[in-house]
Amino acid sequence: MSGDRDSIVDFERASAARDTQDYDLRLYVVGMTPRSRAAIETLTRITSAYLAGRFKIEIIDILQRPECAAADSLVVAPTLVKRLPPPQRKLIGDLSNEEVLLRALNIRSH
């Protein structure tokens, strides 16, 4: 039984750590198109609601900084890159599906 209790304690610690980790996000856009604006608005709303005080967003316009897109191996925009916490994830599109965004950010698991 001790092993079960240890597993529960480990799970609770991992869950608590996930709830306090800082997020490092990069949102790649191409100019200020309607899709770019929608992605920025959605990401700002979600991070403010679920990650208040625990996130950094860098918005990168591929037209102005193509070297950044090349460094992250991107070919499509808008694309969100979650750099931290691990694992790194990429989400392509205007981020309009909130459930997909929450899962990609590991805020919601189901």
Backbone atoms as SQL, in Angstrom:
CREATE TABLE atoms (id INTEGER PRIMARY KEY, chain TEXT, resi INTEGER, resn TEXT, atom TEXT, x REAL, y REAL, z REAL);
INSERT INTO atoms VALUES
  (1, 'A', 1, 'MET', 'N', 0.800, -1.198, 0.000),
  (2, 'A', 1, 'MET', 'CA', 0.000, 0.000, 0.000),
  (3, 'A', 1, 'MET', 'C', 0.843, 1.263, 0.000),
  (4, 'A', 2, 'SER', 'N', 2.019, 1.158, 0.563),
  (5, 'A', 2, 'SER', 'CA', 2.903, 2.319, 0.600),
  (6, 'A', 2, 'SER', 'C', 3.229, 2.816, -0.798),
  (7, 'A', 3, 'GLY', 'N', 3.384, 1.888, -1.754),
  (8, 'A', 3, 'GLY', 'CA', 3.679, 2.260, -3.137),
  (9, 'A', 3, 'GLY', 'C', 2.558, 3.063, -3.760),
  (10, 'A', 4, 'ASP', 'N', 1.295, 2.708, -3.471),
  (11, 'A', 4, 'ASP', 'CA', 0.147, 3.454, -3.984),
  (12, 'A', 4, 'ASP', 'C', 0.131, 4.873, -3.434),
  (13, 'A', 5, 'ARG', 'N', 0.406, 4.989, -2.142),
  (14, 'A', 5, 'ARG', 'CA', 0.411, 6.302, -1.506),
  (15, 'A', 5, 'ARG', 'C', 1.516, 7.172, -2.104),
  (16, 'A', 6, 'ASP', 'N', 2.691, 6.579, -2.338),
  (17, 'A', 6, 'ASP', 'CA', 3.796, 7.315, -2.956),
  (18, 'A', 6, 'ASP', 'C', 3.430, 7.785, -4.356),
  (19, 'A', 7, 'SER', 'N', 2.728, 6.946, -5.110),
  (20, 'A', 7, 'SER', 'CA', 2.306, 7.314, -6.463),
  (21, 'A', 7, 'SER', 'C', 1.339, 8.489, -6.437),
  (22, 'A', 8, 'ILE', 'N', 0.422, 8.472, -5.475),
  (23, 'A', 8, 'ILE', 'CA', -0.539, 9.567, -5.339),
  (24, 'A', 8, 'ILE', 'C', 0.176, 10.854, -4.980),
  (25, 'A', 9, 'VAL', 'N', 1.123, 10.781, -4.054),
  (26, 'A', 9, 'VAL', 'CA', 1.888, 11.965, -3.649),
  (27, 'A', 9, 'VAL', 'C', 2.678, 12.504, -4.840),
  (28, 'A', 10, 'ASP', 'N', 3.318, 11.618, -5.615),
  (29, 'A', 10, 'ASP', 'CA', 4.069, 12.049, -6.800),
  (30, 'A', 10, 'ASP', 'C', 3.159, 12.733, -7.804),
  (31, 'A', 11, 'PHE', 'N', 1.962, 12.165, -8.018),
  (32, 'A', 11, 'PHE', 'CA', 1.005, 12.755, -8.949),
  (33, 'A', 11, 'PHE', 'C', 0.583, 14.139, -8.482),
  (34, 'A', 12, 'GLU', 'N', 0.280, 14.282, -7.197),
  (35, 'A', 12, 'GLU', 'CA', -0.147, 15.575, -6.666),
  (36, 'A', 12, 'GLU', 'C', 0.963, 16.612, -6.775),
  (37, 'A', 13, 'ARG', 'N', 2.200, 16.216, -6.544),
  (38, 'A', 13, 'ARG', 'CA', 3.335, 17.149, -6.695),
  (39, 'A', 13, 'ARG', 'C', 3.480, 17.592, -8.148),
  (40, 'A', 14, 'ALA', 'N', 3.399, 16.649, -9.071),
  (41, 'A', 14, 'ALA', 'CA', 3.523, 16.985, -10.497),
  (42, 'A', 14, 'ALA', 'C', 2.398, 17.909, -10.927),
  (43, 'A', 15, 'SER', 'N', 1.194, 17.663, -10.436),
  (44, 'A', 15, 'SER', 'CA', 0.053, 18.502, -10.776),
  (45, 'A', 15, 'SER', 'C', 0.231, 19.913, -10.224),
  (46, 'A', 16, 'ALA', 'N', 0.694, 20.028, -8.993),
  (47, 'A', 16, 'ALA', 'CA', 0.923, 21.343, -8.386),
  (48, 'A', 16, 'ALA', 'C', 2.028, 22.088, -9.122),
  (49, 'A', 17, 'ALA', 'N', 3.073, 21.385, -9.517),
  (50, 'A', 17, 'ALA', 'CA', 4.172, 22.024, -10.248),
  (51, 'A', 17, 'ALA', 'C', 3.675, 22.550, -11.589),
  (52, 'A', 18, 'ARG', 'N', 2.823, 21.773, -12.268),
  (53, 'A', 18, 'ARG', 'CA', 2.290, 22.208, -13.558),
  (54, 'A', 18, 'ARG', 'C', 1.482, 23.487, -13.404),
  (55, 'A', 19, 'ASP', 'N', 0.782, 23.633, -12.285),
  (56, 'A', 19, 'ASP', 'CA', -0.062, 24.795, -12.063),
  (57, 'A', 19, 'ASP', 'C', 0.726, 26.043, -11.688),
  (58, 'A', 20, 'THR', 'N', 2.038, 25.925, -11.459),
  (59, 'A', 20, 'THR', 'CA', 2.838, 27.094, -11.096),
  (60, 'A', 20, 'THR', 'C', 3.937, 27.400, -12.100),
  (61, 'A', 21, 'GLN', 'N', 4.052, 26.607, -13.162),
  (62, 'A', 21, 'GLN', 'CA', 5.119, 26.822, -14.133),
  (63, 'A', 21, 'GLN', 'C', 4.840, 28.053, -14.993),
  (64, 'A', 22, 'ASP', 'N', 5.922, 28.736, -15.357),
  (65, 'A', 22, 'ASP', 'CA', 5.813, 29.859, -16.268),
  (66, 'A', 22, 'ASP', 'C', 5.804, 29.356, -17.702),
  (67, 'A', 23, 'TYR', 'N', 5.074, 30.058, -18.548),
  (68, 'A', 23, 'TYR', 'CA', 4.947, 29.706, -19.958),
  (69, 'A', 23, 'TYR', 'C', 5.700, 30.709, -20.809),
  (70, 'A', 24, 'ASP', 'N', 6.472, 30.198, -21.743),
  (71, 'A', 24, 'ASP', 'CA', 7.188, 31.010, -22.723),
  (72, 'A', 24, 'ASP', 'C', 6.588, 30.678, -24.084),
  (73, 'A', 25, 'LEU', 'N', 5.871, 31.631, -24.655),
  (74, 'A', 25, 'LEU', 'CA', 5.126, 31.402, -25.887),
  (75, 'A', 25, 'LEU', 'C', 5.591, 32.348, -26.985),
  (76, 'A', 26, 'ARG', 'N', 5.646, 31.822, -28.201),
  (77, 'A', 26, 'ARG', 'CA', 5.917, 32.636, -29.385),
  (78, 'A', 26, 'ARG', 'C', 4.763, 32.457, -30.347),
  (79, 'A', 27, 'LEU', 'N', 4.207, 33.570, -30.780),
  (80, 'A', 27, 'LEU', 'CA', 3.149, 33.519, -31.779),
  (81, 'A', 27, 'LEU', 'C', 3.685, 34.156, -33.053),
  (82, 'A', 28, 'TYR', 'N', 3.763, 33.344, -34.096),
  (83, 'A', 28, 'TYR', 'CA', 4.228, 33.820, -35.396),
  (84, 'A', 28, 'TYR', 'C', 3.020, 34.232, -36.237),
  (85, 'A', 29, 'VAL', 'N', 3.090, 35.422, -36.798),
  (86, 'A', 29, 'VAL', 'CA', 2.034, 35.935, -37.662),
  (87, 'A', 29, 'VAL', 'C', 2.661, 36.496, -38.932),
  (88, 'A', 30, 'VAL', 'N', 1.810, 36.752, -39.919),
  (89, 'A', 30, 'VAL', 'CA', 2.260, 37.402, -41.156),
  (90, 'A', 30, 'VAL', 'C', 1.468, 38.682, -41.285),
  (91, 'A', 31, 'GLY', 'N', 2.075, 39.804, -40.889),
  (92, 'A', 31, 'GLY', 'CA', 1.368, 41.080, -40.921),
  (93, 'A', 31, 'GLY', 'C', 0.204, 41.088, -39.935),
  (94, 'A', 32, 'MET', 'N', -0.631, 42.098, -40.031),
  (95, 'A', 32, 'MET', 'CA', -1.791, 42.203, -39.141),
  (96, 'A', 32, 'MET', 'C', -3.065, 41.881, -39.906),
  (97, 'A', 33, 'THR', 'N', -3.106, 40.673, -40.436),
  (98, 'A', 33, 'THR', 'CA', -4.280, 40.191, -41.146),
  (99, 'A', 33, 'THR', 'C', -5.374, 39.856, -40.138),
  (100, 'A', 34, 'PRO', 'N', -6.603, 39.656, -40.599),
  (101, 'A', 34, 'PRO', 'CA', -7.662, 39.254, -39.667),
  (102, 'A', 34, 'PRO', 'C', -7.319, 37.956, -38.912),
  (103, 'A', 35, 'ARG', 'N', -6.684, 36.995, -39.580),
  (104, 'A', 35, 'ARG', 'CA', -6.277, 35.754, -38.901),
  (105, 'A', 35, 'ARG', 'C', -5.226, 36.035, -37.827),
  (106, 'A', 36, 'SER', 'N', -4.295, 36.922, -38.138),
  (107, 'A', 36, 'SER', 'CA', -3.264, 37.278, -37.157),
  (108, 'A', 36, 'SER', 'C', -3.891, 37.948, -35.946),
  (109, 'A', 37, 'ARG', 'N', -4.772, 38.897, -36.185),
  (110, 'A', 37, 'ARG', 'CA', -5.432, 39.602, -35.079),
  (111, 'A', 37, 'ARG', 'C', -6.264, 38.642, -34.232),
  (112, 'A', 38, 'ALA', 'N', -6.971, 37.733, -34.903),
  (113, 'A', 38, 'ALA', 'CA', -7.790, 36.763, -34.164),
  (114, 'A', 38, 'ALA', 'C', -6.914, 35.875, -33.281),
  (115, 'A', 39, 'ALA', 'N', -5.783, 35.430, -33.799),
  (116, 'A', 39, 'ALA', 'CA', -4.870, 34.591, -33.017),
  (117, 'A', 39, 'ALA', 'C', -4.326, 35.356, -31.815),
  (118, 'A', 40, 'ILE', 'N', -3.934, 36.596, -32.021),
  (119, 'A', 40, 'ILE', 'CA', -3.402, 37.422, -30.927),
  (120, 'A', 40, 'ILE', 'C', -4.466, 37.629, -29.855),
  (121, 'A', 41, 'GLU', 'N', -5.682, 37.973, -30.270),
  (122, 'A', 41, 'GLU', 'CA', -6.768, 38.209, -29.311),
  (123, 'A', 41, 'GLU', 'C', -7.110, 36.951, -28.521),
  (124, 'A', 42, 'THR', 'N', -7.201, 35.826, -29.202),
  (125, 'A', 42, 'THR', 'CA', -7.524, 34.575, -28.520),
  (126, 'A', 42, 'THR', 'C', -6.435, 34.194, -27.529),
  (127, 'A', 43, 'LEU', 'N', -5.189, 34.248, -27.961),
  (128, 'A', 43, 'LEU', 'CA', -4.085, 33.877, -27.078),
  (129, 'A', 43, 'LEU', 'C', -4.014, 34.801, -25.863),
  (130, 'A', 44, 'THR', 'N', -4.209, 36.082, -26.070),
  (131, 'A', 44, 'THR', 'CA', -4.184, 37.040, -24.966),
  (132, 'A', 44, 'THR', 'C', -5.307, 36.759, -23.973),
  (133, 'A', 45, 'ARG', 'N', -6.484, 36.473, -24.472),
  (134, 'A', 45, 'ARG', 'CA', -7.633, 36.196, -23.611),
  (135, 'A', 45, 'ARG', 'C', -7.409, 34.917, -22.794),
  (136, 'A', 46, 'ILE', 'N', -6.959, 33.857, -23.450),
  (137, 'A', 46, 'ILE', 'CA', -6.758, 32.572, -22.774),
  (138, 'A', 46, 'ILE', 'C', -5.641, 32.651, -21.738),
  (139, 'A', 47, 'THR', 'N', -4.518, 33.247, -22.103),
  (140, 'A', 47, 'THR', 'CA', -3.404, 33.319, -21.147),
  (141, 'A', 47, 'THR', 'C', -3.762, 34.204, -19.961),
  (142, 'A', 48, 'SER', 'N', -4.475, 35.292, -20.198),
  (143, 'A', 48, 'SER', 'CA', -4.880, 36.162, -19.086),
  (144, 'A', 48, 'SER', 'C', -5.836, 35.445, -18.144),
  (145, 'A', 49, 'ALA', 'N', -6.727, 34.632, -18.700),
  (146, 'A', 49, 'ALA', 'CA', -7.715, 33.931, -17.879),
  (147, 'A', 49, 'ALA', 'C', -7.128, 32.742, -17.120),
  (148, 'A', 50, 'TYR', 'N', -6.250, 31.982, -17.770),
  (149, 'A', 50, 'TYR', 'CA', -5.782, 30.728, -17.182),
  (150, 'A', 50, 'TYR', 'C', -4.354, 30.775, -16.638),
  (151, 'A', 51, 'LEU', 'N', -3.555, 31.706, -17.103),
  (152, 'A', 51, 'LEU', 'CA', -2.137, 31.732, -16.715),
  (153, 'A', 51, 'LEU', 'C', -1.713, 33.089, -16.158),
  (154, 'A', 52, 'ALA', 'N', -2.617, 33.805, -15.557),
  (155, 'A', 52, 'ALA', 'CA', -2.353, 35.165, -15.079),
  (156, 'A', 52, 'ALA', 'C', -1.030, 35.246, -14.317),
  (157, 'A', 53, 'GLY', 'N', -0.148, 36.107, -14.801),
  (158, 'A', 53, 'GLY', 'CA', 1.134, 36.331, -14.153),
  (159, 'A', 53, 'GLY', 'C', 2.167, 35.254, -14.385),
  (160, 'A', 54, 'ARG', 'N', 1.845, 34.249, -15.205),
  (161, 'A', 54, 'ARG', 'CA', 2.763, 33.129, -15.398),
  (162, 'A', 54, 'ARG', 'C', 3.115, 32.912, -16.866),
  (163, 'A', 55, 'PHE', 'N', 3.063, 33.961, -17.683),
  (164, 'A', 55, 'PHE', 'CA', 3.349, 33.753, -19.093),
  (165, 'A', 55, 'PHE', 'C', 4.077, 34.947, -19.710),
  (166, 'A', 56, 'LYS', 'N', 4.792, 34.619, -20.773),
  (167, 'A', 56, 'LYS', 'CA', 5.442, 35.634, -21.602),
  (168, 'A', 56, 'LYS', 'C', 5.071, 35.289, -23.040),
  (169, 'A', 57, 'ILE', 'N', 4.550, 36.272, -23.762),
  (170, 'A', 57, 'ILE', 'CA', 4.211, 36.070, -25.165),
  (171, 'A', 57, 'ILE', 'C', 5.090, 36.975, -26.007),
  (172, 'A', 58, 'GLU', 'N', 5.727, 36.388, -26.990),
  (173, 'A', 58, 'GLU', 'CA', 6.486, 37.145, -27.975),
  (174, 'A', 58, 'GLU', 'C', 5.760, 36.976, -29.308),
  (175, 'A', 59, 'ILE', 'N', 5.325, 38.092, -29.877),
  (176, 'A', 59, 'ILE', 'CA', 4.646, 38.050, -31.169),
  (177, 'A', 59, 'ILE', 'C', 5.668, 38.418, -32.237),
  (178, 'A', 60, 'ILE', 'N', 5.828, 37.518, -33.197),
  (179, 'A', 60, 'ILE', 'CA', 6.844, 37.701, -34.229),
  (180, 'A', 60, 'ILE', 'C', 6.169, 37.759, -35.593),
  (181, 'A', 61, 'ASP', 'N', 6.369, 38.874, -36.282),
  (182, 'A', 61, 'ASP', 'CA', 5.875, 39.017, -37.650),
  (183, 'A', 61, 'ASP', 'C', 6.941, 38.435, -38.580),
  (184, 'A', 62, 'ILE', 'N', 6.579, 37.375, -39.266),
  (185, 'A', 62, 'ILE', 'CA', 7.525, 36.678, -40.136),
  (186, 'A', 62, 'ILE', 'C', 8.057, 37.595, -41.247),
  (187, 'A', 63, 'LEU', 'N', 7.247, 38.544, -41.678),
  (188, 'A', 63, 'LEU', 'CA', 7.695, 39.472, -42.720),
  (189, 'A', 63, 'LEU', 'C', 8.844, 40.353, -42.218),
  (190, 'A', 64, 'GLN', 'N', 8.830, 40.685, -40.949),
  (191, 'A', 64, 'GLN', 'CA', 9.860, 41.548, -40.378),
  (192, 'A', 64, 'GLN', 'C', 11.039, 40.764, -39.809),
  (193, 'A', 65, 'ARG', 'N', 10.807, 39.526, -39.370),
  (194, 'A', 65, 'ARG', 'CA', 11.876, 38.730, -38.752),
  (195, 'A', 65, 'ARG', 'C', 11.856, 37.290, -39.269),
  (196, 'A', 66, 'PRO', 'N', 12.115, 37.087, -40.555),
  (197, 'A', 66, 'PRO', 'CA', 12.047, 35.736, -41.127),
  (198, 'A', 66, 'PRO', 'C', 13.051, 34.763, -40.512),
  (199, 'A', 67, 'GLU', 'N', 14.137, 35.261, -39.974),
  (200, 'A', 67, 'GLU', 'CA', 15.142, 34.381, -39.382),
  (201, 'A', 67, 'GLU', 'C', 14.602, 33.642, -38.159),
  (202, 'A', 68, 'CYS', 'N', 13.671, 34.257, -37.446),
  (203, 'A', 68, 'CYS', 'CA', 13.067, 33.594, -36.282),
  (204, 'A', 68, 'CYS', 'C', 12.206, 32.414, -36.725),
  (205, 'A', 69, 'ALA', 'N', 11.454, 32.605, -37.789),
  (206, 'A', 69, 'ALA', 'CA', 10.621, 31.519, -38.312),
  (207, 'A', 69, 'ALA', 'C', 11.497, 30.371, -38.792),
  (208, 'A', 70, 'ALA', 'N', 12.594, 30.700, -39.420),
  (209, 'A', 70, 'ALA', 'CA', 13.512, 29.666, -39.898),
  (210, 'A', 70, 'ALA', 'C', 14.110, 28.903, -38.713),
  (211, 'A', 71, 'ALA', 'N', 14.432, 29.609, -37.656),
  (212, 'A', 71, 'ALA', 'CA', 15.019, 28.958, -36.481),
  (213, 'A', 71, 'ALA', 'C', 14.055, 27.970, -35.830),
  (214, 'A', 72, 'ASP', 'N', 12.754, 28.256, -35.889),
  (215, 'A', 72, 'ASP', 'CA', 11.747, 27.351, -35.325),
  (216, 'A', 72, 'ASP', 'C', 11.141, 26.428, -36.379),
  (217, 'A', 73, 'SER', 'N', 11.736, 26.417, -37.583),
  (218, 'A', 73, 'SER', 'CA', 11.306, 25.537, -38.683),
  (219, 'A', 73, 'SER', 'C', 9.831, 25.706, -39.033),
  (220, 'A', 74, 'LEU', 'N', 9.401, 26.952, -39.184),
  (221, 'A', 74, 'LEU', 'CA', 8.006, 27.238, -39.499),
  (222, 'A', 74, 'LEU', 'C', 7.819, 27.552, -40.968),
  (223, 'A', 75, 'VAL', 'N', 6.683, 27.112, -41.498),
  (224, 'A', 75, 'VAL', 'CA', 6.345, 27.424, -42.882),
  (225, 'A', 75, 'VAL', 'C', 4.933, 27.999, -42.999),
  (226, 'A', 76, 'VAL', 'N', 4.165, 27.979, -41.906),
  (227, 'A', 76, 'VAL', 'CA', 2.778, 28.428, -41.918),
  (228, 'A', 76, 'VAL', 'C', 2.566, 29.390, -40.751),
  (229, 'A', 77, 'ALA', 'N', 1.722, 30.402, -40.969),
  (230, 'A', 77, 'ALA', 'CA', 1.373, 31.318, -39.887),
  (231, 'A', 77, 'ALA', 'C', -0.121, 31.624, -39.999),
  (232, 'A', 78, 'PRO', 'N', -0.783, 31.875, -38.895),
  (233, 'A', 78, 'PRO', 'CA', -0.231, 31.953, -37.552),
  (234, 'A', 78, 'PRO', 'C', 0.137, 30.566, -37.000),
  (235, 'A', 79, 'THR', 'N', 1.215, 30.556, -36.228),
  (236, 'A', 79, 'THR', 'CA', 1.653, 29.367, -35.507),
  (237, 'A', 79, 'THR', 'C', 2.066, 29.783, -34.105),
  (238, 'A', 80, 'LEU', 'N', 1.570, 29.042, -33.128),
  (239, 'A', 80, 'LEU', 'CA', 1.956, 29.251, -31.741),
  (240, 'A', 80, 'LEU', 'C', 2.985, 28.196, -31.367),
  (241, 'A', 81, 'VAL', 'N', 4.096, 28.647, -30.791),
  (242, 'A', 81, 'VAL', 'CA', 5.114, 27.725, -30.299),
  (243, 'A', 81, 'VAL', 'C', 5.163, 27.873, -28.779),
  (244, 'A', 82, 'LYS', 'N', 4.855, 26.776, -28.090),
  (245, 'A', 82, 'LYS', 'CA', 4.986, 26.745, -26.626),
  (246, 'A', 82, 'LYS', 'C', 6.386, 26.230, -26.344),
  (247, 'A', 83, 'ARG', 'N', 7.252, 27.129, -25.918),
  (248, 'A', 83, 'ARG', 'CA', 8.643, 26.761, -25.665),
  (249, 'A', 83, 'ARG', 'C', 8.824, 26.188, -24.266),
  (250, 'A', 84, 'LEU', 'N', 8.155, 26.778, -23.301),
  (251, 'A', 84, 'LEU', 'CA', 8.187, 26.317, -21.911),
  (252, 'A', 84, 'LEU', 'C', 6.772, 26.354, -21.369),
  (253, 'A', 85, 'PRO', 'N', 6.423, 25.483, -20.485),
  (254, 'A', 85, 'PRO', 'CA', 7.180, 24.342, -19.981),
  (255, 'A', 85, 'PRO', 'C', 7.213, 23.215, -21.008),
  (256, 'A', 86, 'PRO', 'N', 8.184, 22.311, -20.847),
  (257, 'A', 86, 'PRO', 'CA', 8.276, 21.173, -21.769),
  (258, 'A', 86, 'PRO', 'C', 7.013, 20.322, -21.701),
  (259, 'A', 87, 'PRO', 'N', 6.693, 19.606, -22.722),
  (260, 'A', 87, 'PRO', 'CA', 7.402, 19.536, -24.002),
  (261, 'A', 87, 'PRO', 'C', 7.030, 20.710, -24.896),
  (262, 'A', 88, 'GLN', 'N', 7.943, 21.053, -25.797),
  (263, 'A', 88, 'GLN', 'CA', 7.652, 22.112, -26.760),
  (264, 'A', 88, 'GLN', 'C', 6.536, 21.631, -27.682),
  (265, 'A', 89, 'ARG', 'N', 5.626, 22.524, -28.007),
  (266, 'A', 89, 'ARG', 'CA', 4.514, 22.187, -28.902),
  (267, 'A', 89, 'ARG', 'C', 4.289, 23.309, -29.891),
  (268, 'A', 90, 'LYS', 'N', 3.755, 22.944, -31.065),
  (269, 'A', 90, 'LYS', 'CA', 3.391, 23.917, -32.091),
  (270, 'A', 90, 'LYS', 'C', 1.922, 23.734, -32.431),
  (271, 'A', 91, 'LEU', 'N', 1.217, 24.841, -32.522),
  (272, 'A', 91, 'LEU', 'CA', -0.192, 24.829, -32.874),
  (273, 'A', 91, 'LEU', 'C', -0.382, 25.786, -34.043),
  (274, 'A', 92, 'ILE', 'N', -0.877, 25.259, -35.143),
  (275, 'A', 92, 'ILE', 'CA', -1.015, 26.035, -36.371),
  (276, 'A', 92, 'ILE', 'C', -2.455, 26.489, -36.530),
  (277, 'A', 93, 'GLY', 'N', -2.634, 27.756, -36.925),
  (278, 'A', 93, 'GLY', 'CA', -3.971, 28.275, -37.206),
  (279, 'A', 93, 'GLY', 'C', -4.276, 29.511, -36.386),
  (280, 'A', 94, 'ASP', 'N', -5.520, 29.971, -36.475),
  (281, 'A', 94, 'ASP', 'CA', -5.911, 31.217, -35.822),
  (282, 'A', 94, 'ASP', 'C', -6.261, 31.056, -34.347),
  (283, 'A', 95, 'LEU', 'N', -6.090, 29.841, -33.816),
  (284, 'A', 95, 'LEU', 'CA', -6.319, 29.521, -32.405),
  (285, 'A', 95, 'LEU', 'C', -7.781, 29.670, -32.008),
  (286, 'A', 96, 'SER', 'N', -8.691, 29.575, -32.958),
  (287, 'A', 96, 'SER', 'CA', -10.104, 29.795, -32.679),
  (288, 'A', 96, 'SER', 'C', -10.736, 28.662, -31.879),
  (289, 'A', 97, 'ASN', 'N', -10.143, 27.469, -31.880),
  (290, 'A', 97, 'ASN', 'CA', -10.684, 26.357, -31.112),
  (291, 'A', 97, 'ASN', 'C', -10.067, 26.388, -29.715),
  (292, 'A', 98, 'GLU', 'N', -10.816, 26.911, -28.769),
  (293, 'A', 98, 'GLU', 'CA', -10.297, 27.119, -27.415),
  (294, 'A', 98, 'GLU', 'C', -9.896, 25.812, -26.739),
  (295, 'A', 99, 'GLU', 'N', -10.657, 24.753, -26.920),
  (296, 'A', 99, 'GLU', 'CA', -10.327, 23.469, -26.292),
  (297, 'A', 99, 'GLU', 'C', -8.992, 22.932, -26.802),
  (298, 'A', 100, 'VAL', 'N', -8.760, 23.035, -28.101),
  (299, 'A', 100, 'VAL', 'CA', -7.485, 22.579, -28.681),
  (300, 'A', 100, 'VAL', 'C', -6.345, 23.417, -28.121),
  (301, 'A', 101, 'LEU', 'N', -6.543, 24.712, -28.011),
  (302, 'A', 101, 'LEU', 'CA', -5.514, 25.601, -27.461),
  (303, 'A', 101, 'LEU', 'C', -5.213, 25.255, -26.003),
  (304, 'A', 102, 'LEU', 'N', -6.240, 25.025, -25.208),
  (305, 'A', 102, 'LEU', 'CA', -6.028, 24.681, -23.797),
  (306, 'A', 102, 'LEU', 'C', -5.268, 23.364, -23.655),
  (307, 'A', 103, 'ARG', 'N', -5.576, 22.389, -24.500),
  (308, 'A', 103, 'ARG', 'CA', -4.842, 21.119, -24.453),
  (309, 'A', 103, 'ARG', 'C', -3.402, 21.305, -24.924),
  (310, 'A', 104, 'ALA', 'N', -3.192, 22.097, -25.975),
  (311, 'A', 104, 'ALA', 'CA', -1.835, 22.322, -26.487),
  (312, 'A', 104, 'ALA', 'C', -0.963, 23.007, -25.432),
  (313, 'A', 105, 'LEU', 'N', -1.567, 23.877, -24.656),
  (314, 'A', 105, 'LEU', 'CA', -0.827, 24.567, -23.591),
  (315, 'A', 105, 'LEU', 'C', -0.732, 23.718, -22.324),
  (316, 'A', 106, 'ASN', 'N', -1.353, 22.537, -22.356),
  (317, 'A', 106, 'ASN', 'CA', -1.373, 21.629, -21.203),
  (318, 'A', 106, 'ASN', 'C', -2.063, 22.258, -19.995),
  (319, 'A', 107, 'ILE', 'N', -3.059, 23.080, -20.276),
  (320, 'A', 107, 'ILE', 'CA', -3.872, 23.669, -19.213),
  (321, 'A', 107, 'ILE', 'C', -5.014, 22.729, -18.889),
  (322, 'A', 108, 'ARG', 'N', -5.544, 22.097, -19.909),
  (323, 'A', 108, 'ARG', 'CA', -6.627, 21.129, -19.762),
  (324, 'A', 108, 'ARG', 'C', -6.213, 19.850, -20.446),
  (325, 'A', 109, 'SER', 'N', -6.390, 18.721, -19.786),
  (326, 'A', 109, 'SER', 'CA', -5.921, 17.467, -20.359),
  (327, 'A', 109, 'SER', 'C', -6.987, 16.741, -21.166),
  (328, 'A', 110, 'HIS', 'N', -8.254, 17.032, -20.975),
  (329, 'A', 110, 'HIS', 'CA', -9.312, 16.338, -21.717),
  (330, 'A', 110, 'HIS', 'C', -10.268, 17.323, -22.302);
